[in-house]
């Protein structure tokens, strides 16, 4: 949930349905302008006991010290620091204080890696002074949701009560989960829909490969990706897989129709956040509200509040992966670039999954959260599909190899090794939790904490 900032140039009323479609059409870019953007969320915990780092005196102080020491510009709301702005990147907070780097858009994963390592160096240097570390997990492992302090953003004052009306796990999603997301460009309507379709189709597979949230509330939760499961009971109107994208005729207008009928969260006017949870965007566009008319800025804001496994804004966002340890973080943008930015790889990856029926997709989507790579579809383990997907990604990356640099396929080596063994990151965590860590939070923290050396490689 990125920090929303209104764009003044988009504060014009939407006059026709075609305006919604043109919003996406205007985002098409030629191949030579495509970039990779990555968003890395991380859970912060107290070194002493592994409980969630508080916002007050903890995460907020980390932001303050990063601004003082590394040149970030504080973003305040009601006198509290809730984000940091950089020249081309930002650091934002999720509702439970999860720290997110919304990185710059890069040509290749090597560049993204340099940015990520510098980010790790900065947050480790500051956090350890406060007795806080960040863990390579997709879920807060020890603290219960009611024990985690809310970040005091105005948007969460609207979202939090609404979440309790539409699902049972929304507050868990907001306060406990962490993910890594990859943003990719598209050249045309057909290209956008092909990528959106594949992103939804690969959701079970990506989740199985990178499942990394087997711990919550102080012990094992029965899932390999509890984060993935949490999204299944957060808000059915805006989460999960999108059935319409699997139609070969699907286009921008279909995504517009979907988004128009999802209930809104809010609109922003000046420093006022107006609760709109009682209306869909279609109703707001048609009837207005309290003298306000729907604008492109409102539309942009609304699109950021839709949470399917792959979504479309002015780029495609791949959202199915738990947050990872530093050594696996870059495998995610590498895999996505290899598959989605080479036309042959894109087609080959779609060929892996195109024959699955909708009911099969839904079943394996749910099964992957518990069973990971051992989940089956048509009696074939997802492990086998993952092996082929990694081959396709490596092929695509080799064909896109940056001039004078090593192939970005190097970032896939560890996840490929784990796939050969048929395990996900979560299974390694489970093995250590019940073994050498002896279910002790202090050992968990020592084993999974981000370290300064990881920012210097």
C-alpha positions in Angstrom: 0.0 0.0 0.0 2.1 2.8 -1.3 1.9 6.3 0.0 -0.7 8.2 -2.0 0.1 11.7 -3.2 -2.3 13.5 -5.4 -1.0 14.7 -8.8 -2.3 18.2 -9.5 -2.3 17.6 -13.3 -4.8 14.8 -12.8 -7.3 16.9 -10.7 -9.7 17.2 -13.7 -13.2 15.6 -13.8 -13.7 12.4 -15.7 -16.3 13.1 -18.4 -16.6 9.7 -20.2 -15.8 6.0 -19.9 -13.2 6.6 -22.6 -11.3 8.8 -20.1 -10.7 5.7 -17.9 -9.5 3.7 -20.8 -7.2 6.5 -22.0 -5.6 6.6 -18.6 -4.1 3.2 -19.3 -3.5 3.8 -23.0 -1.4 6.8 -22.1 0.9 4.6 -19.9 2.0 2.4 -22.8 5.8 2.7 -23.4 8.1 1.5 -26.2 10.4 -1.3 -25.3 13.5 0.8 -24.9 11.8 2.8 -22.1 10.8 -0.3 -20.0 12.2 -0.4 -16.5 12.1 -2.6 -13.4 10.7 -1.2 -10.1 10.8 -3.2 -6.9 9.1 -2.6 -3.5 10.6 -4.3 -0.5 8.6 -4.5 2.7 10.3 -5.7 5.9 9.0 -6.5 9.4 10.9 -4.8 12.3 11.2 -6.5 15.7 12.8 -5.8 19.0 16.2 -7.6 19.3 15.4 -8.6 22.9 12.3 -10.7 22.3 11.3 -10.7 18.6 8.1 -8.7 19.3 7.0 -6.1 16.8 9.0 -2.8 16.9 6.6 0.0 18.0 6.0 3.0 15.8 6.3 5.5 18.6 10.0 5.6 19.7 10.9 2.9 17.3 10.0 2.9 13.6 9.3 6.7 13.6 12.7 7.3 15.2 14.3 5.2 12.6 12.8 7.4 9.9 13.9 10.5 11.8 17.5 9.4 12.1 17.6 8.2 8.4 16.5 11.7 7.4 19.1 13.3 9.6 21.9 11.0 8.5 21.3 10.0 4.9 19.5 13.0 3.3 16.0 11.6 3.1 13.2 14.2 3.3 10.6 13.5 6.1 6.9 13.3 5.1 4.7 14.3 8.0 1.0 13.8 8.8 -0.5 15.4 11.8 3.0 16.1 13.1 4.2 12.5 12.9 6.8 11.2 10.4 5.0 8.6 8.2 7.4 8.4 5.2 10.6 9.6 3.7 11.0 11.1 0.2 14.1 10.7 -1.9 15.0 12.0 -5.3 13.6 9.1 -7.2 12.7 6.6 -4.4 10.7 6.7 -1.2 10.5 4.8 2.1 6.9 4.3 3.3 5.2 2.4 6.1 2.6 -0.2 6.2 -0.1 0.0 8.9 1.9 -2.1 11.5 5.2 -0.2 10.9 6.5 -2.5 8.2 9.2 -0.5 6.4 9.0 -0.4 2.6 11.6 0.8 0.1 9.8 1.9 -3.1 12.8 1.8 -5.3 13.9 3.7 -8.3 13.0 2.4 -11.7 16.1 0.6 -13.1 17.3 -0.8 -16.4 18.5 -4.0 -14.8 18.6 -6.0 -11.6 22.3 -5.2 -10.9 21.4 -1.5 -10.5 18.4 -2.5 -8.3 20.8 -4.6 -6.2 23.1 -1.7 -5.5 20.1 0.4 -4.3 18.8 -2.5 -2.1 22.2 -3.1 -0.5 22.6 0.6 0.3 19.1 0.6 1.8 20.0 -2.4 4.0 23.2 -0.7 5.1 21.2 2.4 6.2 18.4 0.7 8.0 20.6 -1.7 9.9 23.0 1.1 11.0 20.1 3.1 12.5 17.8 0.3 13.7 20.4 -1.4 15.8 21.0 1.8 17.8 17.4 1.5 18.9 17.5 -2.3 19.7 15.5 -3.1 16.5 16.3 -5.4 13.6 14.5 -6.3 10.4 13.7 -9.9 9.6 13.7 -11.8 6.3 10.1 -13.1 6.8 6.7 -12.4 5.2 4.9 -12.1 8.6 5.4 -10.7 12.0 6.5 -13.9 13.9 5.8 -13.2 17.5 3.4 -10.3 18.2 -0.4 -10.8 18.0 -2.2 -8.3 15.8 -3.8 -6.5 18.8 -0.3 -5.9 20.3 1.0 -4.1 17.2 0.8 -0.3 17.2 -1.0 1.3 14.3 0.9 3.8 12.2 -1.1 7.0 12.6 -1.9 7.6 8.9 -5.3 9.1 8.2 -6.0 6.5 5.5 -5.8 3.7 8.0 -8.5 5.3 10.2 -10.9 4.7 7.2 -9.5 1.4 6.1 -9.2 -0.4 9.5 -13.0 -0.3 10.5 -14.0 -1.1 6.9 -11.8 -4.2 6.8 -13.7 -5.6 9.8 -16.9 -5.5 7.8 -15.7 -7.4 4.7 -13.4 -10.1 6.0 -11.9 -11.6 9.1 -8.1 -11.3 8.3 -7.9 -7.7 7.1 -6.2 -6.4 10.2 -3.6 -9.2 10.0 -2.9 -8.2 6.4 -2.5 -4.6 7.4 -0.4 -5.0 10.5 1.5 -8.3 10.2 2.3 -9.1 6.6 5.2 -8.1 4.4 5.8 -8.7 0.7 8.1 -7.9 -2.2 6.5 -6.6 -5.3 7.8 -6.0 -8.8 6.5 -3.3 -11.2 6.8 -3.7 -15.0 5.9 -1.6 -18.0 3.8 -2.5 -21.0 4.0 -1.5 -24.7 0.3 -1.8 -25.7 -3.1 -2.9 -24.6 -2.4 -6.5 -25.8 1.0 -6.5 -24.0 -0.6 -5.2 -20.8 -3.3 -7.8 -20.8 -0.9 -10.6 -21.6 1.3 -9.6 -18.6 -1.7 -9.1 -16.3 -3.1 -12.5 -17.3 0.2 -14.3 -16.7 0.7 -12.5 -13.4 -2.6 -13.8 -12.1 -1.9 -17.3 -13.6 1.5 -17.5 -11.9 0.3 -16.4 -8.5 0.1 -19.9 -7.0 3.5 -20.8 -8.4 5.3 -17.7 -7.2 3.7 -18.0 -3.8 4.8 -21.6 -3.6 8.4 -20.9 -4.6 8.8 -17.9 -2.2 6.5 -18.9 0.6 8.1 -17.5 3.8 5.6 -16.9 6.5 5.1 -20.1 8.5 5.3 -18.3 11.9 2.8 -15.9 13.5 1.6 -15.2 17.0 4.6 -16.9 18.5 4.5 -20.3 16.8 3.9 -22.3 13.6 0.6 -21.4 11.9 0.1 -24.4 9.6 0.9 -22.6 6.4 4.1 -22.0 4.3 2.7 -18.7 3.2 0.3 -17.5 5.8 0.6 -14.0 4.2 -0.8 -15.5 1.0 -3.7 -17.1 2.9 -4.5 -13.8 4.8 -5.3 -12.1 1.5 -8.0 -14.8 0.8 -10.2 -13.4 3.7 -9.3 -9.7 3.6 -11.8 -8.3 1.1 -13.2 -10.5 -1.7 -14.2 -7.5 -3.8 -10.6 -6.3 -4.3 -8.3 -9.3 -3.6 -7.4 -12.6 -5.1 -7.3 -13.8 -8.8 -9.1 -11.8 -11.5 -11.3 -14.2 -13.6 -11.9 -11.8 -16.5 -8.2 -11.5 -17.5 -8.2 -15.1 -18.7 -10.5 -14.3 -21.6 -8.4 -13.8 -24.7 -10.6 -10.8 -25.6 -9.9 -9.0 -22.3 -8.7 -5.4 -22.6 -8.3 -2.1 -20.7 -12.1 -1.6 -20.7 -12.5 -4.9 -18.8 -10.2 -3.7 -16.1 -12.0 -0.4 -15.9 -15.3 -2.2 -15.5 -13.9 -4.3 -12.7 -12.4 -1.3 -10.9 -15.5 0.8 -11.2 -17.5 -1.7 -9.2 -15.1 -2.1 -6.3 -16.1 -0.1 -3.2 -13.9 2.9 -2.6 -11.9 3.7 0.5 -11.5 7.5 0.3 -10.9 10.6 -1.7 -8.4 13.3 -0.7 -9.1 17.0 -0.9 -6.3 19.2 0.5 -5.5 17.7 3.9 -8.9 16.1 4.2 -9.4 12.4 3.7 -13.1 11.7 3.0 -14.6 8.3 3.8 -16.1 6.8 0.6 -16.5 3.2 1.7 -20.2 3.3 1.1 -19.9 3.8 -2.6 -18.3 2.1 -5.6 -16.3 4.3 -8.0 -19.0 3.9 -10.6 -21.6 5.4 -8.2 -19.2 8.2 -7.3 -18.5 8.9 -11.0 -22.2 8.9 -11.9 -23.6 10.8 -8.9 -20.8 12.6 -7.3 -20.6 13.1 -3.5 -21.1 16.2 -1.4 -20.4 18.4 -4.3 -17.3 16.5 -5.4 -16.9 15.0 -8.8 -14.7 12.1 -9.8 -11.3 13.1 -11.1 -8.4 11.3 -12.6 -6.5 11.8 -9.3 -9.4 10.0 -7.5 -9.2 7.2 -10.1 -5.4 6.9 -9.6 -6.0 6.8 -5.8 -8.7 4.2 -6.2 -6.5 1.9 -8.3 -3.9 1.9 -5.5 -6.5 0.4 -3.2 -7.2 -2.7 -5.3 -5.2 -5.7 -4.3 -5.5 -8.6 -6.8 -2.5 -10.9 -7.2 -1.4 -8.9 -10.2 -2.9 -5.4 -10.7 -2.8 -2.6 -13.2 -2.1 1.0 -12.6 0.1 2.9 -15.0 2.2 -0.3 -14.9 1.6 -3.9 -14.0 2.4 -4.9 -10.4 3.2 -8.5 -9.5 2.1 -9.1 -5.9 2.3 -12.8 -5.0 5.6 -13.1 -3.1 6.3 -13.1 0.6 9.1 -10.8 1.8 12.5 -12.6 1.7 15.9 -12.7 3.3 18.3 -10.3 1.6 20.0 -13.0 -0.4 16.7 -14.0 -2.0 15.1 -10.5 -2.5 16.7 -9.9 -5.9 15.6 -13.3 -7.2 12.1 -11.9 -7.4 12.7 -8.9 -9.8 15.2 -11.1 -11.7 12.6 -13.8 -12.3 9.9 -11.3 -13.2 12.2 -9.5 -15.7 13.4 -12.7 -17.3 9.8 -14.0 -17.8 7.9 -10.8 -18.5 10.3 -8.7 -20.5 11.3 -11.3 -23.2 8.6 -12.0 -25.7 9.5 -15.7 -26.1 9.8 -16.2 -22.4 6.4 -14.5 -21.8 4.8 -17.0 -24.3 6.6 -20.0 -22.9 5.5 -19.1 -19.3 1.9 -18.7 -20.4 2.1 -22.1 -22.2 3.0 -23.7 -18.8 -0.3 -22.6 -17.2 -2.8 -21.7 -20.0 -4.6 -25.0 -20.0 -5.7 -24.9 -16.3 -9.4 -24.4 -15.8 -10.6 -21.6 -13.5 -11.7 -24.1 -10.8 -8.2 -25.7 -10.9 -6.6 -22.3 -10.6 -8.6 -21.4 -7.5 -7.9 -24.8 -5.9 -4.1 -24.7 -6.4 -4.0 -21.0 -5.4 -5.4 -22.0 -2.0 -3.4 -25.2 -1.8 -0.1 -23.4 -2.4 -0.5 -21.4 0.7 -0.3 -24.5 2.9 1.6 -27.0 0.7 4.0 -24.8 -1.2 5.8 -26.6 -4.0 4.2 -29.9 -3.0 0.7 -28.6 -4.0 -0.5 -30.4 -7.1 -2.5 -29.5 -10.2 -3.5 -32.3 -12.6 -1.4 -34.6 -10.3 1.8 -32.6 -11.0 3.6 -30.9 -8.2 4.1 -27.2 -8.5 7.8 -28.0 -8.0 7.9 -29.3 -11.6 6.3 -26.1 -13.0 8.7 -24.0 -10.9 11.7 -25.8 -12.4 10.4 -25.0 -15.9 9.6 -21.4 -15.0 13.1 -20.9 -13.7 14.6 -22.3 -16.9 12.4 -19.9 -18.9 13.4 -16.9 -16.7 17.1 -17.8 -17.1 16.7 -18.0 -20.9 14.9 -14.6 -20.9 17.6 -13.0 -18.7 20.4 -14.3 -20.8 18.8 -12.8 -23.9 18.5 -9.5 -22.1 22.0 -9.5 -20.6 23.3 -6.0 -20.0 26.3 -5.1 -22.1 29.5 -5.7 -20.3 27.8 -7.2 -17.2 27.0 -10.7 -16.0 23.6 -12.2 -16.7 21.0 -11.3 -14.1 20.3 -15.1 -14.0 22.9 -15.1 -11.2 20.2 -13.9 -8.8 18.2 -17.1 -9.4 20.9 -19.5 -8.3 19.7 -20.0 -4.6 16.0 -20.2 -5.4 16.9 -22.8 -8.1 18.9 -24.8 -5.6 16.0 -24.8 -3.1 13.6 -25.8 -5.9 15.8 -28.8 -6.8 15.4 -29.9 -3.1 11.6 -29.3 -3.3 11.6 -26.7 -0.5 10.6 -23.1 0.0 12.2 -20.6 2.4 9.3 -21.3 4.8 10.3 -25.0 5.1 13.9 -24.0 6.0 12.5 -21.7 8.7 10.3 -24.4 10.1 13.2 -26.9 10.2 15.3 -24.4 12.3 12.4 -23.3 14.5 11.6 -26.8 15.7 15.3 -27.8 15.6 18.3 -25.7 16.6 16.3 -22.5 17.4 14.2 -24.6 19.9 11.2 -22.3 19.3 13.1 -19.4 21.0 12.4 -15.9 19.6 15.9 -14.7 20.4 17.4 -17.5 18.2 14.9 -16.7 15.4 16.0 -13.1 15.5 19.6 -14.0 15.4 19.1 -16.3 12.5 17.0 -14.1 10.3 18.0 -10.5 11.1 19.3 -8.3 8.3 23.0 -7.5 8.9 25.2 -4.6 8.0 27.4 -6.9 5.9 24.5 -7.6 3.6 24.5 -3.9 2.7 28.2 -4.0 1.8 28.3 -6.8 -0.7 
